[in-house]
Amino acid sequence: MQMNPGIRFVATFLLCIVSCAACVTASDRPNILFIVSEDNGPELGCYGDPYARTPNLDRLAAEGVRFENAFVPYSVCSPSRAVFLTGLYPHQNGQVGLATHKFALYREDTPNIVTLLKAAGYRTGLIGKLHVNPESAFPFDFRAIRGANFNRKQTIEDYAAAAASFFEESGDTPFFLSVNFPDAHLPFLRKANGHPAAPLDADDVKPMPWVDIDFPRLREQVTNYYNCLERLDVGVALLLKALAKTELADNTIVVYFGDHGAQFPRGKGAVYEGGLRIPLIVRWPGNAKPGTDRNELVSTVDLLPTVLATASLDAPVELPGRALQPLLRGDASPAWREYNFGFTTGSFPRACFVQHAIRDQRFKLISSPRPLTENLDAGTYLDEQHQHFVVSGATAKEQAAASPHVRQAFARWSRPPRYELYDLQQDPNEWHDLADDLQHAKVKERLIAALRDWQQQTRDPFIDEDNVDAFVNEQLANRDLGYRKKKDFRWSYLDDFPKWRNNQLTGDRQ
């Protein structure tokens, strides 16, 4: 009898881990510390932001490797977290929307960073929220501060104290700990629990260039976003101080990254650079070359392969990412990926809109398979009547007074054309769409072909228009959110997409 592809993947993956773990000594297995910031794009001092006061993260970058072009495949929390936990793109693992709206992994037994490292003898811990379904797929040995903590009742000192407890309890056992800081998430609190000690005022900052709307109400949100980042920076310092006290820092790889960009127009939730581009900093004494900047296109799909290589464990071929070790070592121009990919479904029914993005070092293509229809996700930022309009969005009055290029970009985002094309070298903030420019026709064709190739290689169900229509129609039919009260509710894609993916795999082998 032929083994189900999903079961075969799980069995092969775990067998690989167990066989490799048997030949690795404790000294060969460094500790692994993930520091994950919510809603944090590269608005840090070490990324050249003129308003960020982040000396501790800047120091971390100086002590390690800073990735200039780091991205998430999906700019909303649950799908983004599922990516770095499983090493798979959202359409591969199933978490294509928010866990609070019953989106989930296709399979509870999907191999992930927790199960793989535990099988290799690591102690695993999580401080902060998980926000991926089902939580039982991630059997951490240690949990603390389980909620989102958006009200900041738990202080940054509480996070450091929880980490200190985990470090002490781990003893000589190698560990993996992921610490999730909520500070850069809405609401943007000017000051919380005494931090920052001296907050920035509105006269001290300007909105990010990819927002480019400067009105007092919105500037206040931007100001307090930067205040949140400063508080986050202090929290990172306290966490690293707790690690240093254990004398384990020299044998610990520290990975700092954002789960996606900031929650401002064309940021979080979108496939523009403001949503997908993140900070990524790696410190690994003796292994990562200090003070190094890398410009390669890297993604959070690369984190699990990197972790497995760190622990001297082989990564199976099913993972689409690549271990970052050659870049960390400072190898001169190793062969690397040519393209980076992004995706969104809008994350829940009232923000539904499907898009893909692909970029190389210069050009970016955005693909909208249902063109000129209403982008409900854009509405959460641009429509004050939207049930989920966010305070950091742009009101009608603010939009009317904005520059023409901003108004044009907002109109395009609200009802996207089939394709958008941007020259990121000349237009890094994606204001000027070149998709209809004949001089860029070959670039457009190349990126469309590369996107389709990637969708075929990764067996993306959204390459099929029927799948897109079925998914969107089901979302739009559930905009009343009544499913949230139904205990046994299950989105149909969770059953339909695995069947489609398995059929594609079978077809490839015939």
MOWO-V624249 format. One record per residue. N is the residue number from 1. PHI is phi in whole degrees, -180 to 180 (NA if undefined). OMEGA is omega in degrees with one decimal (NA if undefined). NEAR is the number of other ideal C-beta (glycine too) atoms within 12 Angstrom. Layout:
N PHI OMEGA NEAR
N PHI OMEGA NEAR
This chain:
1 NA -178.6 5
2 -74 -179.0 10
3 -77 175.3 12
4 -56 -178.5 19
5 -55 -179.8 25
6 -66 179.2 28
7 -66 179.2 19
8 -62 178.8 19
9 -62 180.0 31
10 -63 -176.2 28
11 -64 179.7 19
12 -63 -178.0 22
13 -61 -177.0 36
14 -70 177.4 27
15 -62 178.0 20
16 -61 -178.2 25
17 -65 -176.6 35
18 -64 -177.6 22
19 -66 179.5 18
20 -74 -176.9 26
21 -63 -175.8 27
22 -66 -175.6 15
23 -108 -177.9 14
24 -114 178.3 25
25 -85 -177.8 15
26 -60 -178.2 21
27 -68 179.0 12
28 -86 -174.3 18
29 -116 179.5 31
30 -66 170.6 37
31 -73 -176.2 39
32 -131 179.0 42
33 -122 172.2 43
34 -95 171.7 44
35 -116 -172.4 46
36 -112 178.7 47
37 -103 175.6 47
38 -71 167.2 42
39 50 -173.6 42
40 -123 171.0 51
41 -79 -176.9 43
42 -78 176.1 43
43 -90 179.8 44
44 -128 179.1 41
45 -58 -177.9 27
46 -70 173.4 32
47 -102 174.4 31
48 86 178.8 19
49 -72 -174.1 28
50 -76 -174.1 17
51 -110 -176.9 29
52 -76 175.2 36
53 -112 -173.4 31
54 -132 -175.5 40
55 -63 -177.3 20
56 -74 174.7 33
57 -70 175.5 43
58 -62 178.6 28
59 -67 177.7 24
60 -60 178.1 37
61 -65 179.1 36
62 -67 -179.7 22
63 -88 -176.5 29
64 -144 -177.0 40
65 -115 177.9 41
66 -109 -179.7 39
67 -97 -176.7 39
68 -71 -175.4 27
69 -118 178.7 33
70 -108 -172.6 43
71 -143 166.2 47
72 -103 177.1 52
73 -78 -177.0 50
74 -151 -169.9 49
75 -98 171.5 47
76 -136 -167.1 46
77 -53 -171.0 46
78 -58 178.6 41
79 -62 -179.6 48
80 -63 -179.0 49
81 -68 177.7 44
82 -63 179.3 46
83 -64 -175.7 48
84 -76 176.5 49
85 -78 -176.9 44
86 -103 -175.8 45
87 75 -176.9 40
88 -120 174.0 44
89 -66 -177.8 41
90 -54 -179.0 48
91 -72 176.9 46
92 -87 -178.1 43
93 -98 175.5 45
94 105 -177.2 39
95 -82 -174.8 49
96 -102 178.3 47
97 -165 -175.0 45
98 -72 178.5 40
99 -62 179.4 33
100 -67 177.6 22
101 -112 170.8 34
102 71 168.1 34
103 -75 -171.0 44
104 -157 169.7 35
105 -65 174.7 41
106 -60 -172.1 39
107 -130 177.7 33
108 -67 -177.9 23
109 -93 175.4 23
110 -60 177.8 38
111 -57 -177.8 42
112 -149 -173.0 45
113 -60 -179.4 49
114 -75 -176.2 39
115 -66 -178.0 31
116 -71 -179.8 40
117 -73 176.1 42
118 -61 178.8 29
119 -63 -179.9 28
120 -95 175.5 39
121 95 178.6 28
122 -84 168.4 35
123 -92 -172.4 29
124 -119 -179.4 38
125 -147 177.1 41
126 -138 173.5 37
127 -116 -174.0 39
128 107 -172.9 39
129 -76 173.2 32
130 -98 172.6 38
131 65 172.2 38
132 -133 -179.9 43
133 -103 -12.6 34
134 -82 -179.2 26
135 -63 179.7 25
136 -64 177.7 18
137 -71 -175.2 30
138 -124 -173.4 38
139 -80 178.2 24
140 -59 175.6 31
141 -76 -173.7 23
142 -140 175.0 31
143 -134 175.2 25
144 -150 -179.4 29
145 49 -170.9 34
146 -69 -175.7 18
147 -81 179.3 19
148 -68 178.8 27
149 60 179.0 31
150 -70 176.4 27
151 -85 176.0 16
152 61 174.4 34
153 -65 171.5 15
154 -83 -173.6 29
155 -87 175.2 25
156 -64 174.4 40
157 -65 178.2 24
158 -65 178.7 28
159 -64 179.8 43
160 -65 179.9 32
161 -66 178.0 24
162 -63 178.3 34
163 -64 179.0 45
164 -60 177.4 29
165 -63 179.1 21
166 -62 179.9 36
167 -58 -177.7 35
168 -65 -178.6 22
169 -68 -177.6 20
170 -72 178.5 29
171 59 -179.4 14
172 -90 -179.6 19
173 -77 176.6 25
174 -62 -173.8 36
175 -129 165.7 41
176 -122 177.2 45
177 -130 174.5 48
178 -113 -179.6 46
179 -113 -176.6 48
180 -105 178.2 47
181 -94 -176.4 48
182 -92 -162.8 39
183 -60 -177.3 48
184 -83 178.1 50
185 -87 170.9 40
186 -59 -2.3 31
187 -74 178.5 25
188 -79 -176.1 38
189 -88 -179.9 33
190 -57 -178.8 26
191 -151 178.6 22
192 -142 177.4 33
193 54 175.7 22
194 87 -177.5 16
195 -124 -7.0 30
196 -73 -175.8 31
197 -64 -179.6 15
198 -131 -174.7 15
199 -62 172.8 26
200 -71 173.9 29
201 -110 -175.3 19
202 -59 179.9 24
203 -74 -175.2 13
204 -90 -172.6 21
205 -136 169.2 30
206 -134 177.6 23
207 -59 178.3 36
208 -59 -176.1 40
209 -62 178.7 29
210 -83 172.4 35
211 -95 172.2 44
212 55 170.7 32
213 -127 -172.5 36
214 -123 176.8 25
215 -128 -173.6 26
216 -52 -178.2 18
217 -63 -177.9 22
218 -72 179.0 35
219 -62 177.0 29
220 -62 177.4 27
221 -65 178.4 39
222 -62 179.4 44
223 -57 -176.9 34
224 -76 169.9 36
225 -61 178.5 47
226 -67 174.7 41
227 -64 176.4 38
228 -64 178.9 44
229 -65 177.9 49
230 -66 176.9 42
231 -65 175.2 42
232 -57 -178.7 45
233 -60 177.0 40
234 -66 177.8 34
235 -61 177.1 48
236 -63 178.7 45
237 -61 179.6 29
238 -65 178.9 30
239 -64 -179.3 44
240 -67 175.2 34
241 -65 177.3 22
242 -63 176.7 33
243 -66 -178.3 35
244 -60 -178.9 23
245 -65 -179.6 17
246 -83 -175.0 27
247 64 178.5 14
248 -104 -172.9 30
249 -60 -177.9 26
250 -70 178.3 19
251 -114 -179.0 25
252 -129 172.0 37
253 -88 179.9 41
254 -106 -179.4 44
255 -121 177.4 45
256 -107 176.5 48
257 -159 173.7 47
258 -92 179.4 48
259 -81 171.9 50
260 174 -176.5 48
261 -76 -174.5 45
262 -72 -175.7 50
263 -89 174.4 44
264 -135 -178.0 41
265 -52 -178.3 47
266 69 175.8 48
267 -107 -178.9 48
268 -47 179.2 48
269 95 -176.6 51
270 -97 175.8 49
271 -105 170.4 47
272 -77 -177.4 47
273 -59 -180.0 37
274 -61 178.1 44
275 -96 -171.2 49
276 -92 -175.3 48
277 -83 -175.3 47
278 -135 167.5 48
279 -80 173.6 49
280 -142 -177.8 49
281 -129 -179.8 49
282 -128 173.4 45
283 -114 -179.7 38
284 -148 -175.3 36
285 -52 178.8 23
286 83 -177.2 17
287 -129 177.0 28
288 -102 -175.1 36
289 -70 -175.6 25
290 -61 175.5 23
291 70 -177.4 19
292 -95 171.0 29
293 -112 176.8 24
294 -117 -176.8 33
295 -107 179.4 17
296 -62 176.4 32
297 -80 179.4 34
298 -119 -173.7 41
299 -142 176.5 44
300 -69 170.0 48
301 -68 179.7 44
302 -83 -172.9 42
303 -71 179.3 47
304 -66 174.7 45
305 -57 178.2 33
306 -66 179.1 40
307 -63 -179.6 46
308 -63 176.9 38
309 -66 176.9 33
310 -59 -179.2 39
311 -88 179.9 37
312 60 177.8 28
313 -115 179.5 41
314 -77 174.0 26
315 -97 179.3 34
316 -69 -175.2 27
317 -67 -177.9 15
318 -66 -178.9 32
319 -75 -177.4 38
320 -80 -176.1 34
321 -85 -177.9 37
322 -133 176.9 30
323 -65 -175.6 32
324 -86 -173.5 44
325 -53 178.7 30
326 -60 179.1 26
327 -74 179.0 38
328 -66 -179.2 36
329 -71 -177.3 22
330 91 178.0 22
331 -57 -176.0 19
332 -76 172.1 13
333 43 175.7 11
334 -67 176.3 18
335 -60 -175.8 11
336 -139 -177.1 26
337 -70 178.4 26
338 -88 -173.6 19
339 -128 172.3 33
340 -123 -171.3 43
341 -126 176.0 45
342 -135 -173.0 45
343 -160 170.5 50
344 -154 168.0 46
345 -114 -172.4 46
346 92 169.0 42
347 79 172.2 40
348 -164 -167.5 35
349 -55 -176.0 32
350 -78 175.8 29
351 -125 -170.2 39
352 -64 168.0 37
353 -172 -176.4 40
354 -98 176.1 44
355 -148 169.8 45
356 -121 174.5 43
357 -140 174.2 43
358 -139 177.9 40
359 -142 168.1 41
360 -111 -177.5 27
361 -68 -177.2 18
362 -124 -170.6 24
363 -110 -178.5 36
364 -132 175.9 46
365 -114 172.9 41
366 -116 -177.0 45
367 -116 178.1 38
368 -120 -174.2 37
369 -68 174.2 34
370 -121 -171.5 29
371 -68 174.3 22
372 64 170.8 16
373 -97 -173.3 26
374 -70 175.0 26
375 -87 -176.4 41
376 -66 178.0 36
377 -66 176.2 47
378 -60 179.6 41
379 -61 179.2 31
380 -67 178.8 39
381 -108 -169.0 43
382 -119 -176.1 41
383 -119 -177.8 27
384 -65 178.1 20
385 -88 178.8 12
386 -64 -177.1 23
387 -62 -177.3 17
388 -125 177.0 30
389 -60 -176.1 25
390 -96 -175.5 32
391 -65 178.8 23
392 -92 173.8 41
393 -81 -178.6 36
394 -113 178.7 41
395 -72 178.9 27
396 -59 179.1 19
397 -64 179.5 15
398 -69 178.6 30
399 -66 -178.3 30
400 -63 -178.0 16
401 -92 -177.7 19
402 -76 178.5 27
403 -65 -178.3 19
404 -56 -177.4 15
405 -67 177.4 20
406 -72 179.2 32
407 -62 178.4 23
408 -64 179.6 19
409 -66 178.9 36
410 -66 178.7 36
411 -64 179.1 21
412 -66 179.3 34
413 -66 -177.4 43
414 -71 176.4 30
415 -139 -171.3 21
416 -65 171.5 36
417 -74 -179.0 26
418 -60 178.8 23
419 -135 168.7 33
420 -124 -179.2 42
421 -137 -177.9 39
422 -131 172.9 37
423 -93 -173.9 28
424 -71 176.0 30
425 -72 -179.3 16
426 -91 -172.0 17
427 -140 -173.1 25
428 -64 -177.9 26
429 -100 170.8 28
430 58 177.2 43
431 -94 -167.7 32
432 -116 -177.5 24
433 -77 -178.2 29
434 -107 -173.0 30
435 -61 -179.7 31
436 -100 178.9 16
437 -83 -176.8 20
438 -61 179.6 12
439 -67 -179.7 12
440 -111 -176.5 27
441 -62 -178.8 16
442 -68 176.6 15
443 -63 179.3 28
444 -60 -179.3 31
445 -62 179.9 18
446 -63 -178.5 22
447 -70 175.8 36
448 -62 179.9 28
449 -65 -179.6 18
450 -67 177.6 28
451 -64 -178.8 38
452 -66 177.8 24
453 -60 179.7 18
454 -64 178.5 35
455 -62 178.9 31
456 -69 -178.0 20
457 -65 -178.2 22
458 -96 179.2 31
459 53 -178.9 31
460 -79 179.5 35
461 -59 -176.6 39
462 -77 171.6 40
463 -75 -178.5 27
464 -93 -177.8 26
465 -59 178.4 15
466 -64 178.1 16
467 -67 177.6 31
468 -61 -178.4 34
469 -62 -179.4 19
470 -63 -179.9 23
471 -64 -177.4 36
472 -64 -178.8 32
473 -61 178.3 20
474 -68 177.2 27
475 -63 -177.0 36
476 -65 178.6 24
477 -75 -177.0 17
478 -120 -178.8 26
479 -72 174.9 25
480 -78 178.0 14
481 63 -180.0 21
482 -62 179.9 13
483 -61 -176.3 24
484 -66 179.2 19
485 -95 -178.2 11
486 -98 -173.7 14
487 -59 -174.0 8
488 -101 -178.9 8
489 -63 -179.9 19
490 -145 176.8 19
491 -64 -175.4 33
492 -67 -178.7 22
493 -61 -177.8 36
494 -64 175.9 29
495 -101 -174.5 18
496 -75 -175.7 23
497 -67 175.8 39
498 -60 177.4 30
499 -63 179.5 22
500 -62 -179.0 28
501 -64 178.7 38
502 -67 176.1 26
503 -63 178.2 19
504 -65 179.2 26
505 -64 178.3 24
506 -62 179.3 15
507 -63 179.4 12
508 -64 -174.0 14
509 -93 -179.5 10
510 -84 NA 7
